[in-house]
Amino acid sequence: MNFEAVASSLREDARASVTEIDLDASATTAPTPGVIAAVVAAMSEGYGNPSSGHGRGDAARRILADARDAVSELISGASEDGVTFTSGCTEANNLVLRSFAGASGRIITTAVEHPSVIATVNDIRANGGLVTILGVDGDGGIDLTELRTAVNAANGPCLVSIQLANSETGVLQDARAIAAIVSGSADCFFHADAAQAVGKIDLTVGRGVGPDVVTLSGHKLHAPMGIGAVVVAADSHIPLQALLRGGEQEHGLRAGTEAVPAIAGLAAACQEWAGMRGERQRTLTEMQSALEARLAAIDGAIINGAASPRLPNVTNVRFTGIDAMALVANLDARGIYVSQGSACSSRRPEPSPVLVAMGLSEGEAFSAIRLSLSVHNQASDVDLAARAIAEIVAQMRGGL
């Protein structure tokens, strides 16, 4: 007997009797009807190769041009000429970071970056590259004085790579302050992983006022998986180098035939965010406030990073003495989906490097879960999830 199949069937039967509540938007978001329609239209009507010289190629190129406009319109200070499409934020981060991987360039980053940044800079350092990794305080913020010292000590080309918003805690860094420090050195540039931030906050790029370049991932804002972008500020001259070699697609920075349907979906997602950004941000903020008020009422609950500015949709909370893995599993059985941290590392039986970097003990880190809201959520989801968490935590403590 295939016991794994039987167990899976039982879980599906159990879930069929409950309403699913997805509170794991930081991992991925469901595409909206408008995004799905754009993808289908591109697959059925714009399936030509953008590099072809005939009419079908023209149609595909128009989709790409419109998509560059849509992405740049969502990010103040960007231009369509500065948008390079990639397979996602991991590839985009690698493209930017490896442009500064030579022995003459230094990369300055933090201990709480996404795994695609941390793993890449560790590899660069192992191969002789110059890397400085900054710590954070107990609420996830960087020390700007420490950053200024590191930039001044670089004494040559450098890339400061600091995320705008942390995927596990939602903590926001002060992009304007970072940009002001970086712009004091002519050959130093500011890169920000903006995968979690795009749409959720108002984002500006530009020398001295924001990042020189940001990277993003479509599936974090209701576009398809497998699409992302590098977006360079209109006034920046950051020296990027191609990661993938071959054809001259994407301004020569990313060889390979573009994924036109996925790019069309990203364009639709960006257009929807641009048109409803204020409304969506207010709705997410209201739901997050209600959720955190309910969670704070649970005995032993502590919101990680609570004293720092945070995204309006990400809450990282720990429950003293509770095994977060068991809590996640119990919620999953009720059809409520949360996580313990980044989807790129949460399957490892290790404490969150982000929470440990913030000063939490391994035990405290293992007691934390992340809840991340999307525009698909409603106030009733918050109510049901908070009630379920309170019940399960009480049960795990032997209170019921």
Secondary structure as UniProt FT lines:
FT   HELIX           3..16
FT   STRAND          21..22
FT   TURN            25..27
FT   HELIX           33..45
FT   TURN            50..51
FT   HELIX           55..74
FT   STRAND          78..86
FT   HELIX           89..98
FT   TURN            99..100
FT   TURN            103..104
FT   STRAND          106..110
FT   TURN            111..112
FT   HELIX           115..126
FT   TURN            127..128
FT   STRAND          130..134
FT   TURN            138..139
FT   HELIX           144..154
FT   STRAND          158..161
FT   TURN            167..169
FT   STRAND          171..172
FT   HELIX           175..182
FT   TURN            183..184
FT   TURN            186..187
FT   STRAND          188..193
FT   TURN            195..197
FT   TURN            199..200
FT   TURN            207..209
FT   STRAND          213..217
FT   HELIX           218..220
FT   TURN            221..222
FT   TURN            225..226
FT   STRAND          228..233
FT   TURN            234..235
FT   HELIX           250..252
FT   HELIX           260..296
FT   TURN            299..300
FT   STRAND          301..303
FT   TURN            304..307
FT   STRAND          314..319
FT   TURN            320..321
FT   HELIX           324..333
FT   TURN            334..335
FT   STRAND          336..337
FT   TURN            343..347
FT   HELIX           353..357
FT   TURN            358..359
FT   HELIX           362..365
FT   TURN            366..367
FT   STRAND          368..372
FT   TURN            375..376
FT   HELIX           379..396
FT   TURN            397..398
//
